C-alpha cells in the first residue's frame, strides 16, 4: 500500500489530469458546435481538432516533469507552446471569437509557470496574452477591452490553480519528511543519552584500571608486593565498574510507567500524532507496571517507525494495555524483533500479547500482565 504522501500525490496528479481532460472535451465540443453552425471548412475543423488533441495529450507529461521540483523547460513544453500558437492562428477570420480553444494558450502558460520563477511567469504571461490579443482582436473584429480582460483573467486563474496544486503536494511531502526526521532524532537522542551514561560510568574507571595495570607490570620485577597490591586495586575497581554498569542496565530495564506514558505522548505529539491516555494503574504491582511500561515504549516506537498514524489511544485498566492507532500501512503482519521480544517477555512473566490490524482498519497492540 502506498504511503500517505504518495497517495496524496496521486490524488492531486489525477485531479489535474481530469481537469485537463475536461477542458479538452469542453473545447472540442464548443468548437465542433460552432464549426457546424458557421459552416467552417472541414479542413480547418480537422486541423484544429488534431492540434487540440496533440496539445492536450502532451499536457500531463509536461506537468509531471515539473511536479517534484522546478525543472528546466523541456522540449515537450516547447512543442506544446508551438501547438497552442498554431491553434490561435487558426481562429476564423470573422465573427465573435466564441472559439474557446483559444484559451489553450492560457493552459500552456499555466504549465510553463511550473518551470519558471514568478517574475519569469509574469513576463511570459504579458507576452502570451499580448500577442494573442493583438492577433485575435483584428482578425475577428472583437472588442479589445473585453477580450483582453477575459484572457488576462483566464490566464491568472489557470496559473494560480496550477501553482497551488503543486504547492499542496510540496507541503504534504515536506510535512511527511519532517515527521520522519523528528522520529529519527528522538531515536538518536536516546542513543546519545545511553552512550553518555556509559561514558560517565566507565570512562574514569577504565582510565584508572589502565594506569594501575601499567604500574603493576613495571613493578612486577622490582616490587612484587606492591605490584600485587596494585592488581588487587585493579580487581576491586573492575568489580565496582561492573556493578555500576549492571545497575545502569537495571535502571533502563526498570521503567516507570507514568514517565513512559508521558514520554510516548510527547514523542508522538512531536511527530503530529494526537495521543489520548486513560490509565488506571493504582492497584498494579511494581513488576506489572514495569512490564506495561516496556509495552508502551515498544508500542510508541512501533508507531513512530512503521506507521502513518494521525491519532493514538492508550488505555490501561487492571493490567490490560490497549494501544490503538489509525496508521495501518498494509505491510506484512509478521511482527518485528521488538514486538517479538516484548511478546516473549510478557509470556515469560505469565501474561499475553497480541498486535495486528482490526476489522475497523486500525492497529491494536494488546498486552495483559499479572496484576
Long-range contacts (C-beta under 8 A, 24 or more apart in sequence): 1-329, 1-330, 1-331, 3-176, 3-308, 3-329, 4-172, 4-176, 4-308, 5-172, 5-173, 5-175, 5-176, 8-168, 8-169, 8-172, 9-67, 9-169, 9-172, 9-173, 12-165, 12-168, 12-169, 13-63, 13-64, 13-67, 15-165, 16-60, 16-63, 16-162, 16-165, 17-60, 17-63, 20-56, 20-59, 20-60, 20-63, 20-107, 21-56, 23-56, 23-107, 24-52, 24-53, 24-56, 26-100, 27-52, 27-100, 27-101, 27-103, 27-104, 28-52, 28-101, 30-98, 30-99, 30-100, 30-101, 31-99, 31-100, 31-101, 34-98, 34-99, 38-92, 38-95, 40-92, 44-90, 44-92, 47-90, 48-87, 48-90, 48-101, 51-83, 51-86, 51-87, 51-90, 52-87, 52-101, 52-104, 54-83, 55-80, 55-83, 55-84, 55-87, 55-104, 55-107, 55-108, 56-104, 56-107, 58-83, 59-107, 59-111, 62-111, 63-111, 63-114, 63-162, 66-111, 66-114, 66-115, 66-166, 67-114, 67-166, 67-169, 70-114, 70-115, 70-116, 70-117, 71-115, 72-115, 73-112, 73-115, 73-116, 74-115, 77-111, 77-112, 77-115, 80-108, 80-111, 81-108, 81-112, 84-108, 88-132, 88-135, 88-136, 89-135, 91-135, 91-136, 91-139, 91-140, 92-140, 93-139, 93-140, 94-140, 94-141, 95-140, 95-141, 96-140, 96-142, 97-136, 97-140, 97-142, 97-147, 102-132, 102-136, 102-151, 103-151, 103-154, 105-132, 106-151, 106-154, 106-155, 106-158, 106-159, 107-158, 109-155, 109-158, 109-159, 110-155, 110-158, 110-159, 110-161, 110-162, 111-162, 113-159, 113-162, 113-163, 114-162, 114-163, 114-166, 121-159, 125-155, 125-156, 125-159, 128-155, 129-155, 175-272, 179-271, 179-272, 182-270, 182-271, 183-267, 183-271, 183-304, 183-305, 186-267, 186-270, 186-304, 187-301, 187-304, 187-305, 194-252, 197-248, 198-245, 198-248, 201-241, 201-244, 201-245, 201-248, 202-241, 202-244, 202-245, 205-237, 205-238, 205-240, 205-241, 205-244, 206-241, 208-237, 209-234, 209-237, 209-238, 209-241, 212-237, 253-290, 254-290, 255-290, 255-293, 255-294, 255-297, 256-289, 256-293, 257-281, 257-284, 257-289, 257-290, 257-292, 257-293, 257-296, 257-316, 259-293, 260-293, 260-296, 260-297, 261-296, 261-314, 263-297, 263-300, 264-296, 264-297, 264-299, 264-300, 264-314, 267-300, 267-304, 268-300, 268-303, 268-304, 268-309, 268-312, 271-304, 272-310, 273-303, 273-309, 273-310, 273-311, 273-312, 273-325, 273-327, 274-310, 274-311, 274-312, 275-311, 275-312, 275-313, 275-314, 276-311, 276-312, 276-313, 276-314, 277-313, 277-314, 277-315, 278-313, 278-314, 278-315, 278-316, 278-317, 279-314, 279-315, 279-316, 280-316, 280-317, 280-318, 281-316, 283-318, 283-371, 284-318, 284-319, 284-369, 284-371, 285-370, 285-371, 287-349, 287-369, 287-370, 288-319, 288-369, 288-370, 288-371, 291-345, 291-346, 291-349, 291-351, 291-367, 291-369, 292-316, 292-319, 292-321, 292-367, 292-369, 294-342, 294-345, 295-321, 295-323, 295-342, 295-346, 295-353, 295-365, 295-367, 296-321, 296-323, 298-338, 298-339, 298-341, 298-342, 299-323, 299-365, 301-338, 302-336, 302-338, 302-339, 302-355, 302-365, 303-327, 306-331, 306-336, 307-363, 309-363, 318-371, 319-351, 319-368, 319-369, 319-370, 319-371, 320-366, 320-367, 320-368, 321-365, 321-366, 321-367, 321-368, 321-369, 322-364, 322-365, 322-366, 323-364, 323-365, 323-366, 324-358, 324-362, 324-363, 324-364, 324-365, 325-362, 325-363, 326-361, 326-362, 326-363, 327-363, 328-357, 328-361, 328-362, 328-363, 333-357, 339-365, 342-367
